[in-house]
Amino acid sequence: MRLNINHYQGREQSFIKHLFLQKYLENAAYKLFQGRSPVFNFVDAFAGPWRNSDSESLSDTSFALALTTLENVRGILTNLGHSNLRVRFRFCEKNPESLAKLQAFATSKTDFDIKVFSGAFEDNLSGIQAACSDVRDSFTFTFIDPTGWNVDSRPIFSFLKDLRGEVLFNFMSEHVKSCGMGWCCDIGRALPC
Ligand SMILES: C[S@@+](CC[C@H](N)C(=O)[O-])C[C@H]1O[C@@H](n2cnc3c(N)ncnc32)[C@H](O)[C@@H]1O
């Protein structure tokens, strides 16, 4: 699916974010499904919807984009003879209004394995972990896209360490550069600040 640039007027950084997410997911799914694992879990930890324009199909949200992208890869590979490929979606959202929209979206997608977690991601880590690691050898891709840097990173990094998979952490550098210590204490990496 091609992203519709018209849905991203005034929020071009989200267009780039979604383009990157789409391309990364596509490549990861092709590789995983053709070798490592028949089960691909996609965790959208800070799912939204958030400032989207397409209020009908929510095509300009990370969770809808991930669903279309991964289902497309699964369908193509299934037609090529790969059997029993499964994509599972675990979405989490804290804001009640966004959560209601996310739940309505999930309910409308009856053909998909979607679980929605309500509340802070940090408070749902064990439930999400259980809903991903219940299938042995499954692969989990976690998308972490908070607004700002107001996340409790320690339990999140521990969650990521315990899961077999990859993570895409999206943040604005200006949000982690203000601690004044010359390095980022949260992620423990040398960052110019
Ligand atoms: C930047 S937006 C996500 C945008 C979405 N990933 C996308 O690309 O379409 C961040 C979302 O996280 C939600 N949020 C904020 N703090 C949260 C938390 N601790 N746990 C889960 N969701 C949270 C906000 O309500 C908001 O909807």
The ligand as an SDF file (V2000), in Angstrom:
LIG
                    3D

 27 29  0  0  0  0  0  0  0  0999 V2000
    2.9420    9.8340   19.1090 C   0  0  0  0  0  0  0  0  0  0  0  0
    1.3880    9.1230   19.4860 S   0  0  0  0  0  0  0  0  0  0  0  0
    1.3930    7.5860   18.6180 C   0  0  0  0  0  0  0  0  0  0  0  0
    1.2040    7.6980   17.1550 C   0  0  0  0  0  0  0  0  0  0  0  0
    1.1100    6.3730   16.4380 C   0  0  0  0  0  0  0  0  0  0  0  0
    2.1560    5.4480   16.8510 N   0  0  0  0  0  0  0  0  0  0  0  0
    1.2400    6.6030   14.9500 C   0  0  0  0  0  0  0  0  0  0  0  0
    2.3710    6.6400   14.4280 O   0  0  0  0  0  0  0  0  0  0  0  0
    0.2040    6.7320   14.2830 O   0  0  0  0  0  0  0  0  0  0  0  0
    1.5760    8.5350   21.1500 C   0  0  0  0  0  0  0  0  0  0  0  0
    0.3290    7.8560   21.7080 C   0  0  0  0  0  0  0  0  0  0  0  0
    0.6640    7.2320   22.9350 O   0  0  0  0  0  0  0  0  0  0  0  0
   -0.3760    7.4380   23.8790 C   0  0  0  0  0  0  0  0  0  0  0  0
    0.2840    7.3190   25.1970 N   0  0  0  0  0  0  0  0  0  0  0  0
    0.8990    8.2690   25.9340 C   0  0  0  0  0  0  0  0  0  0  0  0
    1.4940    7.7230   27.0190 N   0  0  0  0  0  0  0  0  0  0  0  0
    1.2570    6.3840   26.9470 C   0  0  0  0  0  0  0  0  0  0  0  0
    1.6460    5.2690   27.7420 C   0  0  0  0  0  0  0  0  0  0  0  0
    2.3820    5.4250   28.8320 N   0  0  0  0  0  0  0  0  0  0  0  0
    1.2620    4.0450   27.3560 N   0  0  0  0  0  0  0  0  0  0  0  0
    0.5270    3.8710   26.2250 C   0  0  0  0  0  0  0  0  0  0  0  0
    0.1160    4.8820   25.4340 N   0  0  0  0  0  0  0  0  0  0  0  0
    0.4800    6.1240   25.7880 C   0  0  0  0  0  0  0  0  0  0  0  0
   -0.9250    8.8130   23.5330 C   0  0  0  0  0  0  0  0  0  0  0  0
   -2.2570    8.9430   23.9920 O   0  0  0  0  0  0  0  0  0  0  0  0
   -0.8200    8.8120   22.0130 C   0  0  0  0  0  0  0  0  0  0  0  0
   -1.9890    8.3050   21.4250 O   0  0  0  0  0  0  0  0  0  0  0  0
  1  2  1  0
  2  3  1  0
  2 10  1  0
  3  4  1  0
  4  5  1  0
  5  6  1  0
  5  7  1  0
  7  8  2  0
  7  9  1  0
 10 11  1  0
 11 12  1  0
 11 26  1  0
 12 13  1  0
 13 14  1  0
 13 24  1  0
 14 15  1  0
 14 23  1  0
 15 16  2  0
 16 17  1  0
 17 18  1  0
 17 23  2  0
 18 19  1  0
 18 20  2  0
 20 21  1  0
 21 22  2  0
 22 23  1  0
 24 25  1  0
 24 26  1  0
 26 27  1  0
M  CHG  2   2   1   9  -1
M  END
$$$$
